[in-house]
Amino acid sequence: MKAQEALFHLMPYGAPELKEVARRYMFRGILVGSIAWLVVFLLSFGTSAFLRNRPHETKVIVVPYRELAAPPPLTENTPPPQVAIAQPVAPPTVAVPVPVPDAEAPPEETIASQEEISAATPGVSNEGDNLVVAPPSQEELPKFGEYVYVEELPEAVTKVQPIYPDLAREASVDGTVVVQALVGKDGKVKDTKVVKSVAMLDAAAVTAVRQWVFKPALSNNKPVAVWVAVPVKFTLH
């Protein structure tokens, strides 16, 4: 029994001959397969390149000279295309006049008298043989603080010096009063507003500014009414 066990241990396990033969055949199979795939690839690539570079056949039709027709002459006058002529239309028949009723004349109109015109038109009156027209309405003046576009501001032509109030002189009050003056289209002061006040001097400044005369402001070469600041200075010395 012990001899059999020793013999079993001395024998190689797993058939090493078969393993060696299988390894060798596997290597040969892989090598042959790779070579076969390479040959197939080279053949397909060479075939496609050959077919690509092969000259293409071109069909050429040769026509004998005798069968060619002569070209048309250049001097040949081709007839113009025929134009269809419209058939004459029969003239219209003469219309038969149809009587219509006479149009009614409008009623007679009378011309209004001077009294009726003066009554219908405000601002116009008739005094004897003279036609009297009422003066136009006053010009529209801008409100204080309203912006008016002007190209030239008003310029003072006539300045009136203010009268120093005795009470202010005795109290040694002096300073500058700023008066906003509304200069009309005729250059006269229409309204005033004190924007910088000095006690006991405002009334005298406003009285003086209302007497000033200006060259009116111009907008598009036309006089316009506009507010302008006028400083009035009072000094004791």
C-alpha positions as CSV (number, residue, x, y, z in Angstrom):
1,M,0.0,0.0,0.0
2,K,2.8,2.3,0.8
3,A,4.5,1.5,-2.4
4,Q,1.5,2.5,-4.5
5,E,1.2,5.8,-2.7
6,A,4.9,6.5,-3.4
7,L,4.4,5.6,-7.0
8,F,1.4,7.9,-7.3
9,H,3.4,10.8,-5.9
10,L,6.2,10.3,-8.4
11,M,3.8,10.4,-11.5
12,P,3.2,13.9,-13.0
13,Y,-0.4,15.3,-12.6
14,G,-2.5,16.6,-15.4
15,A,-1.0,15.0,-18.6
16,P,1.8,17.5,-19.3
17,E,2.3,16.1,-22.8
18,L,-1.2,17.2,-23.8
19,K,-0.7,20.6,-22.3
20,E,2.5,21.2,-24.2
21,V,0.9,20.0,-27.5
22,A,-2.2,22.2,-26.9
23,R,-0.1,25.3,-26.3
24,R,1.9,24.8,-29.5
25,Y,-1.2,24.2,-31.6
26,M,-2.9,27.3,-30.1
27,F,0.0,29.5,-31.1
28,R,0.0,28.1,-34.6
29,G,-3.7,28.7,-35.0
30,I,-3.5,32.3,-33.8
31,L,-0.6,33.0,-36.2
32,V,-2.3,31.4,-39.2
33,G,-5.6,33.3,-38.5
34,S,-3.8,36.7,-38.3
35,I,-1.9,36.0,-41.5
36,A,-5.2,35.1,-43.2
37,W,-7.0,38.3,-42.1
38,L,-4.0,40.3,-43.2
39,V,-4.1,38.7,-46.7
40,V,-7.8,39.3,-47.0
41,F,-7.4,43.0,-46.1
42,L,-4.5,43.5,-48.6
43,L,-6.5,41.8,-51.3
44,S,-9.6,44.0,-50.7
45,F,-7.5,47.2,-50.5
46,G,-5.6,46.3,-53.7
47,T,-8.8,45.4,-55.6
48,S,-10.5,48.7,-54.7
49,A,-7.4,50.7,-55.7
50,F,-7.2,48.8,-59.0
51,L,-10.9,49.5,-59.8
52,R,-10.4,53.1,-58.9
53,N,-7.5,53.7,-61.2
54,R,-8.9,51.6,-64.1
55,P,-9.6,53.9,-67.1
56,H,-13.3,54.4,-67.7
57,E,-14.7,53.6,-71.1
58,T,-16.3,56.5,-73.0
59,K,-18.7,55.9,-75.7
60,V,-18.0,57.9,-78.8
61,I,-20.5,58.1,-81.7
62,V,-18.9,58.9,-85.0
63,V,-21.2,60.5,-87.6
64,P,-20.0,60.4,-91.2
65,Y,-19.5,63.8,-92.8
66,R,-22.0,63.0,-95.6
67,E,-24.8,62.5,-93.1
68,L,-24.3,66.0,-91.6
69,A,-26.8,68.6,-92.8
70,A,-25.6,72.0,-94.1
71,P,-26.1,74.9,-91.6
72,P,-28.8,77.4,-92.5
73,P,-27.7,80.5,-94.4
74,L,-27.1,83.6,-92.4
75,T,-28.9,85.8,-95.0
76,E,-32.1,83.9,-94.9
77,N,-35.0,86.2,-94.0
78,T,-37.4,84.4,-91.7
79,P,-41.0,85.6,-92.0
80,P,-42.3,87.6,-89.1
81,P,-44.8,85.8,-86.9
82,Q,-48.4,86.2,-87.8
83,V,-50.3,88.6,-85.6
84,A,-54.0,87.8,-85.1
85,I,-56.2,90.7,-86.1
86,A,-59.2,91.3,-84.0
87,Q,-62.5,91.3,-85.7
88,P,-64.2,94.7,-85.9
89,V,-66.9,95.2,-83.3
90,A,-70.2,96.5,-84.4
91,P,-70.8,100.1,-83.4
92,P,-73.2,100.6,-80.5
93,T,-76.8,101.5,-81.3
94,V,-78.0,105.0,-80.8
95,A,-79.5,105.4,-77.3
96,V,-83.0,106.6,-77.0
97,P,-83.4,109.7,-74.8
98,V,-85.6,109.1,-71.8
99,P,-87.4,112.2,-70.4
100,V,-86.7,113.0,-66.7
101,P,-88.6,115.3,-64.4
102,D,-87.3,118.9,-64.1
103,A,-85.2,119.6,-61.1
104,E,-86.7,121.8,-58.6
105,A,-85.0,125.2,-58.1
106,P,-83.8,126.0,-54.6
107,P,-85.8,128.5,-52.7
108,E,-84.8,132.1,-53.0
109,E,-82.2,133.3,-50.5
110,T,-82.0,136.8,-49.2
111,I,-78.8,138.7,-48.2
112,A,-78.6,139.6,-44.5
113,S,-78.7,143.2,-43.6
114,Q,-76.0,145.0,-41.6
115,E,-78.1,144.8,-38.4
116,E,-78.4,141.0,-38.8
117,I,-74.7,140.7,-39.4
118,S,-73.8,142.8,-36.4
119,A,-76.2,140.8,-34.3
120,A,-74.8,137.5,-35.4
121,T,-71.1,138.6,-35.2
122,P,-69.9,139.6,-31.7
123,G,-67.5,142.5,-31.5
124,V,-68.9,144.1,-34.7
125,S,-71.4,146.9,-34.5
126,N,-72.9,149.3,-37.1
127,E,-73.1,152.9,-36.1
128,G,-74.7,154.8,-39.0
129,D,-72.7,154.3,-42.1
130,N,-69.5,153.3,-40.3
131,L,-68.6,149.8,-39.4
132,V,-67.1,149.6,-36.0
133,V,-64.9,146.6,-35.1
134,A,-64.2,145.8,-31.5
135,P,-60.5,145.7,-30.5
136,P,-59.0,142.2,-30.4
137,S,-58.8,140.3,-27.2
138,Q,-55.8,140.7,-25.0
139,E,-52.7,138.7,-25.7
140,E,-52.2,135.5,-23.8
141,L,-49.5,136.0,-21.2
142,P,-47.5,133.2,-19.7
143,K,-48.0,132.3,-16.1
144,F,-45.2,132.8,-13.6
145,G,-42.7,130.0,-13.9
146,E,-43.9,128.9,-17.3
147,Y,-41.1,128.3,-19.8
148,V,-41.1,130.3,-23.0
149,Y,-38.6,129.6,-25.8
150,V,-36.9,132.9,-26.8
151,E,-33.9,133.6,-29.0
152,E,-33.3,137.1,-27.5
153,L,-34.1,138.1,-24.0
154,P,-35.7,141.5,-23.2
155,E,-33.3,144.5,-22.9
156,A,-34.2,147.4,-20.7
157,V,-34.5,150.6,-22.7
158,T,-35.9,152.9,-20.0
159,K,-34.9,152.4,-16.3
160,V,-36.6,154.2,-13.4
161,Q,-34.6,154.5,-10.2
162,P,-36.5,153.5,-7.1
163,I,-37.4,156.0,-4.4
164,Y,-35.7,155.1,-1.2
165,P,-38.3,154.8,1.6
166,D,-37.6,157.2,4.5
167,L,-38.5,154.6,7.0
168,A,-36.0,152.1,5.5
169,R,-33.3,154.9,5.3
170,E,-33.8,155.8,9.0
171,A,-33.6,152.1,9.9
172,S,-30.4,151.7,7.8
173,V,-32.0,149.0,5.7
174,D,-30.4,148.3,2.4
175,G,-29.9,145.4,0.0
176,T,-31.0,144.1,-3.4
177,V,-34.6,143.2,-4.2
178,V,-35.1,140.8,-7.1
179,V,-38.3,141.3,-9.0
180,Q,-39.6,139.0,-11.7
181,A,-41.2,141.2,-14.4
182,L,-43.6,140.0,-17.1
183,V,-42.5,141.9,-20.2
184,G,-45.2,141.9,-22.9
185,K,-44.9,142.0,-26.7
186,D,-45.0,145.8,-26.6
187,G,-42.1,146.0,-24.1
188,K,-44.2,147.2,-21.1
189,V,-44.3,145.4,-17.8
190,K,-47.6,143.6,-17.4
191,D,-47.0,142.0,-14.0
192,T,-44.4,141.7,-11.2
193,K,-43.5,139.2,-8.5
194,V,-40.9,139.6,-5.8
195,V,-38.6,136.5,-5.6
196,K,-36.0,138.0,-3.3
197,S,-37.4,140.2,-0.6
198,V,-35.9,142.9,1.6
199,A,-38.0,144.3,4.4
200,M,-39.4,147.8,3.7
201,L,-37.9,147.9,0.2
202,D,-40.1,145.5,-1.8
203,A,-42.9,148.1,-2.6
204,A,-40.5,150.7,-3.8
205,A,-38.7,148.2,-6.0
206,V,-42.0,147.0,-7.6
207,T,-43.2,150.6,-8.2
208,A,-39.9,151.4,-10.0
209,V,-39.9,148.2,-12.1
210,R,-43.5,148.7,-13.3
211,Q,-42.3,151.9,-15.0
212,W,-39.5,150.3,-16.9
213,V,-39.7,149.9,-20.7
214,F,-38.0,147.0,-22.5
215,K,-37.1,145.8,-25.9
216,P,-39.4,142.7,-26.1
217,A,-38.0,139.2,-26.3
218,L,-37.8,137.6,-29.8
219,S,-38.7,134.1,-30.8
220,N,-38.5,133.3,-34.5
221,N,-38.0,137.0,-35.1
222,K,-41.4,137.8,-33.5
223,P,-41.9,139.5,-30.1
224,V,-43.2,137.3,-27.3
225,A,-44.1,137.9,-23.7
226,V,-41.7,136.4,-21.1
227,W,-40.8,136.7,-17.5
228,V,-37.4,138.3,-16.7
229,A,-35.5,138.8,-13.4
230,V,-34.8,142.5,-12.6
231,P,-32.5,143.2,-9.6
232,V,-33.1,146.5,-7.8
233,K,-30.3,147.6,-5.5
234,F,-30.7,150.0,-2.6
235,T,-27.6,151.6,-1.0
236,L,-27.4,154.1,1.8
237,H,-24.2,155.7,0.6
